[in-house]
Amino acid sequence: MKTRRLGHSPINITEIGLGTNYIGGHNLYDAVDEDQGIRLVQQAVDLGITFIDTADAYGNGRSEELIGIALKDRWKKVVIATKGGITLDGTSTKEIDNDPAYLRRALVDSLRRLGRDYVDLYYIHKPDGITPPEEAFGALLRFKEEGLIRAAGVSNFELPALKAAMKAGPVDALQSRFNLLQREVATEILPFCEENGISFIPWGPLAYGLLGGKYTLEFKLSASDWRHDSGVFDPGLFERNLAIVERLKRLAEKRKVALTHLAIQWLLSKPAVGSVIAGAKRADQVEQNAQADSLELTPDDISEIDSIVE
C-alpha cells in the first residue's frame, strides 16, 4: 500500500488508514461486538493498512484497550495515532481540558491501555477555548522530547488556533472534518497545511455512511443515532446530499469502481492530505476501503467530481 510522510516527522503512513470510533465505541454505537472489533483491526493490518487512528474518548478508553489486544504482537508493523483532551468520566457528559498537566495524565493512561511505552502520533482532540493553544501544544512537544510520542498534532483546530499552536513548534498533523459533502476546510486550511508541511487527516471521509451509496430517501436515523449532529442528515440537506450521491454513483458506475473509492481518492488528490482514516463496522468494509488504494483518478475524473459536488 502506498505511503506518505507524516508532517515533519520521519514516519511514513499508509494512504488508507483505519478509523476506530466503532471499535469499543459503546458510547456511540449500539450492540458493539468487541471480538469483531479486534478482528477488524487485525484484518486491516493483514491487508496492508498500518495507520490506525483512535482516541481515549472512544468508548471511554475501550477502543484503545481493544487495539492493544489486537496488536499485541504486531506493534512493529503499525503506526498508532491517538488523541487526548476530552475528559473521561464514564458518562455521556464530557468536558474539554487542554491543560498540560491533564494532557500528560491522559497520555500516560492511553499508553497503559495500548500496552506501549510510546505512541507514534498524539493529538490534542479539541481546543478547550481556555488554555492558549501554544501552551497546550508545547506540552506535546515536551512529550516528544521525552520519547513518549514520535509526532505531535491537533484535531478540530480552526486556523487561528492552529497558527497559535505553531508558535510552540512544528505541527505534524491536523485532523478535521472533510469529505465530498462537507468541504469547509478546502478554502484556507488545506492550502495552509500544504504550505507548512502539516499532514491533513480527514475525519468523516465517507460522510458517516452517506457516501457508501446505499441510502435512499426512505432512510431515517434512529432517535439515539449520534449522526443527528453530523450535519449531513438534516431534513432538506439530506435530500440535497442524496441527489449529489446519486450523480456520484453514476460516475462510479461509468468508471466501474466503488463509490467509496471515488470519495477516498478525491480526498487523496489534495496534496495536503496524508491519509484517509475510513471507519468500518464489518470485514467487507475494511476490505473495500483497502482496495481504494489501487484506484487512481485522472484530472478529468476530479473535474467531473468537483462539478457534481459544487
C-alpha positions in Angstrom: 0.0 0.0 0.0 1.3 3.5 -0.9 2.5 5.7 1.9 3.0 9.4 2.6 5.3 11.3 5.0 3.6 12.3 8.3 4.3 16.1 8.6 7.8 17.0 9.7 8.4 13.6 11.3 10.4 10.6 9.8 7.2 8.5 9.9 5.5 7.2 6.8 1.8 6.4 7.0 -0.4 4.4 4.6 -2.6 6.5 2.4 -5.6 4.4 3.7 -5.9 4.3 7.5 -8.4 2.7 9.8 -10.6 4.9 12.0 -11.7 3.0 15.1 -14.5 5.0 16.7 -16.7 1.9 16.3 -14.2 -0.4 17.9 -15.0 -0.3 21.6 -17.2 2.7 20.9 -20.0 1.8 23.3 -20.8 5.5 23.8 -21.6 6.0 20.1 -23.0 2.7 18.8 -25.5 0.1 20.0 -24.5 -3.6 20.3 -20.8 -3.2 19.7 -19.1 -6.6 19.1 -15.7 -6.3 20.8 -14.4 -9.6 19.3 -15.3 -8.4 15.9 -13.6 -5.1 16.6 -10.4 -6.9 17.4 -10.7 -8.9 14.2 -11.3 -5.7 12.1 -8.0 -4.2 13.4 -6.1 -7.4 12.6 -7.7 -7.7 9.2 -6.8 -4.1 8.3 -3.1 -4.8 9.1 -3.2 -8.0 7.1 -4.5 -6.0 4.2 -1.7 -3.5 4.4 -3.4 -0.8 6.4 -0.9 0.1 9.0 -2.1 3.6 10.1 -4.6 3.0 13.0 -6.4 6.0 14.4 -8.1 6.0 17.8 -8.8 8.3 20.8 -9.2 7.9 24.5 -12.7 9.3 24.2 -13.9 6.4 22.0 -15.7 4.2 24.5 -14.1 5.9 27.4 -10.8 4.2 26.6 -12.2 0.9 25.5 -11.1 1.4 21.9 -7.5 1.8 22.9 -7.7 -1.3 25.1 -9.1 -3.4 22.2 -6.4 -2.1 19.8 -3.8 -3.0 22.4 -5.2 -6.6 22.5 -5.5 -6.8 18.7 -1.9 -5.6 18.0 -0.1 -7.1 21.0 2.3 -9.0 18.7 2.2 -6.6 15.7 3.4 -3.2 17.1 6.4 -3.1 14.7 4.1 -3.2 11.7 1.8 -0.3 12.6 1.7 3.5 13.2 -0.8 4.3 16.1 -2.4 7.7 16.5 -4.5 8.6 19.5 -5.9 11.7 21.0 -6.4 13.3 24.4 -8.1 16.4 25.8 -11.6 15.2 26.3 -12.1 14.2 30.0 -13.3 10.7 30.7 -15.9 10.3 33.5 -17.7 7.2 32.3 -20.8 9.1 31.3 -22.1 10.9 28.2 -21.1 14.2 29.7 -17.7 15.4 28.5 -15.6 18.4 29.1 -12.6 19.6 27.1 -9.3 20.1 29.0 -6.1 21.1 27.3 -4.2 21.9 30.5 -0.7 20.4 30.1 -1.0 18.5 33.3 -4.2 16.9 32.2 -2.8 16.1 28.8 0.1 14.3 30.4 -2.2 12.2 32.6 -4.3 11.4 29.5 -1.3 10.3 27.5 0.0 8.1 30.3 -3.4 6.5 30.6 -3.6 5.9 26.8 -0.1 4.3 26.8 -1.3 1.9 29.6 -4.4 1.0 27.7 -2.5 0.5 24.5 0.2 -1.5 26.2 3.0 0.6 24.8 5.7 2.9 26.1 5.2 5.5 23.3 2.6 6.4 20.7 3.5 7.3 17.2 1.2 10.3 16.8 -0.6 12.2 19.6 -3.3 14.8 19.0 -5.0 17.3 21.2 -8.6 16.2 20.5 -10.3 19.6 20.6 -9.3 23.1 21.8 -10.9 24.0 25.2 -11.1 27.7 24.5 -9.3 28.4 27.7 -5.7 27.1 27.5 -3.6 29.0 25.0 -3.0 26.7 22.0 0.7 27.3 22.1 0.8 26.3 25.8 -1.2 23.1 25.2 0.8 22.1 22.1 4.0 22.9 23.8 3.2 20.1 26.2 3.1 17.7 23.3 6.5 18.8 22.2 7.8 18.1 25.6 6.3 14.6 25.4 8.1 14.2 22.1 11.4 15.2 23.7 10.8 12.6 26.4 10.2 9.9 23.9 6.6 9.4 24.9 5.4 10.3 21.4 7.1 10.4 18.0 4.9 13.1 16.3 2.5 15.8 17.5 -0.7 17.0 16.1 -4.0 18.8 16.8 -7.6 17.9 15.9 -10.6 20.2 15.2 -8.5 23.4 15.4 -9.6 26.3 13.3 -6.9 28.3 11.5 -6.3 30.9 14.3 -5.8 28.2 16.9 -3.6 26.2 14.5 -1.4 29.2 13.9 -1.2 29.8 17.7 -0.2 26.2 18.3 2.6 26.6 15.8 4.2 29.3 18.0 5.3 26.4 20.2 6.9 24.4 17.3 6.1 22.4 14.2 2.7 20.7 14.0 2.9 17.4 12.2 -0.8 16.7 11.6 -4.2 18.4 11.7 -7.3 16.1 11.8 -10.6 17.8 10.9 -13.8 17.0 9.1 -13.5 16.8 5.4 -15.5 14.8 2.8 -17.1 15.4 -0.6 -20.2 16.8 1.1 -18.5 18.9 3.8 -15.6 20.8 2.3 -15.3 23.8 4.6 -11.5 23.3 5.1 -10.7 23.4 1.4 -10.5 27.2 1.1 -8.0 28.2 3.8 -6.9 25.3 6.0 -5.8 22.8 3.3 -3.6 25.4 1.5 -2.1 26.4 4.8 -1.3 22.8 5.7 0.3 22.3 2.4 2.4 25.4 2.7 3.6 24.5 6.2 4.3 20.8 5.9 1.3 19.7 8.0 -0.3 16.4 7.1 -4.1 16.9 6.9 -6.0 13.8 8.1 -9.8 14.0 7.3 -12.3 12.6 9.7 -15.7 11.6 8.5 -14.3 10.9 5.0 -17.3 8.9 3.9 -19.9 11.4 5.3 -20.9 8.9 8.0 -22.0 6.2 5.6 -23.8 8.5 3.1 -21.0 8.2 0.6 -21.4 4.4 0.7 -24.2 4.9 -1.7 -26.7 2.6 0.0 -29.2 5.1 1.5 -32.5 6.1 -0.1 -35.0 8.9 0.6 -36.8 6.5 2.9 -33.8 6.2 5.3 -34.4 7.6 8.8 -31.9 7.8 11.6 -33.0 6.2 14.8 -33.7 8.5 17.7 -30.4 7.5 19.5 -28.2 7.7 16.4 -25.2 10.1 17.1 -25.2 11.1 13.5 -28.1 13.5 14.1 -25.3 16.0 14.8 -23.2 15.1 11.8 -24.6 17.8 9.5 -25.5 15.7 6.5 -28.8 14.1 7.5 -30.7 17.2 8.4 -34.1 17.5 6.7 -33.7 19.3 3.4 -30.0 18.9 3.5 -30.2 15.1 3.4 -32.3 15.2 0.2 -29.8 17.6 -1.4 -26.9 15.4 -0.4 -28.6 12.2 -1.6 -29.1 13.8 -5.1 -25.3 14.5 -5.2 -24.6 11.0 -4.1 -26.8 9.6 -6.9 -24.8 11.6 -9.5 -21.5 10.4 -8.0 -22.8 6.8 -8.1 -23.4 7.2 -11.9 -19.8 8.4 -12.3 -18.5 5.5 -10.2 -20.5 3.0 -12.4 -19.1 4.6 -15.5 -15.6 4.1 -14.1 -16.5 0.6 -12.8 -15.3 1.4 -9.3 -16.9 1.6 -5.9 -18.4 5.0 -4.9 -16.3 4.9 -1.7 -13.1 4.6 -3.8 -14.0 7.8 -5.6 -14.7 9.5 -2.3 -11.4 8.4 -0.8 -9.2 9.1 -3.8 -10.8 12.5 -4.3 -9.5 13.3 -0.8 -6.1 11.9 -1.5 -5.9 14.0 -4.6 -5.4 17.0 -2.3 -1.7 17.5 -1.7 -2.1 18.3 1.9 -3.9 15.1 2.8 -1.7 12.5 4.4 -4.1 9.6 4.9 -7.8 8.8 4.8 -8.8 7.1 8.0 -12.0 5.4 6.9 -14.0 3.7 9.6 -15.5 0.3 9.4 -18.0 -1.9 11.3 -17.7 -5.0 9.1 -15.0 -7.1 7.5 -16.2 -6.3 3.9 -15.9 -2.5 4.6 -12.3 -2.9 5.7 -11.5 -4.8 2.6 -13.3 -2.3 0.3 -11.5 0.6 2.0 -8.1 -1.1 1.4 -8.9 -1.7 -2.3 -9.4 2.1 -2.7 -5.6 2.4 -2.7 -5.4 0.8 -6.2 -7.6 3.4 -7.9 -6.0 6.5 -9.5 -8.2 9.4 -10.5 -7.5 11.3 -13.7 -7.7 15.1 -13.8 -10.9 14.6 -15.8 -12.3 12.5 -13.1 -11.5 15.1 -10.4 -13.0 17.8 -12.6 -16.2 15.9 -13.0 -16.4 15.1 -9.3 -15.9 18.8 -8.5 -18.6 19.8 -10.9 -21.1 17.4 -9.2 -20.4 18.5 -5.6 -20.0 22.2 -6.2 
